[in-house]
Amino acid sequence: HSADQLESALDEALRMDVDVLICSGGVSMGDRDLLPPLLFRRGTIHFDRVVMKPGKPLTFATVPRCHASSGRAPLLVFALPGNPVSALVCFE
């Protein structure tokens, strides 16, 4: 996916008023690490690496709702690693 497609998907999740967004396959260490920069621009990254193998590039962020007056908590975003084994370990 491109950075624009990821941003559109995040906007859609915010419009759908979901509480938690779990992404997989969009996080890898290096120049293909597209999701953390988007989350950094739009919200707060609480961590983007963990000391765990497999699963090191796990990211957790919160993204505020478009209408802060709604009283809704921010969207919780978990970006799992792209490697299927790493994603499963992190999901557990």
Secondary structure, 3 states (H helix, E strand, C coil): CCHHHHHHHHHHHHHCCCCEEEEEEEECCCCCCCHHHHHHHHCEEEECCCCCCCCCCCEEEEECCCCHHHCCCCEEEEEEECCHHHHHHHHC
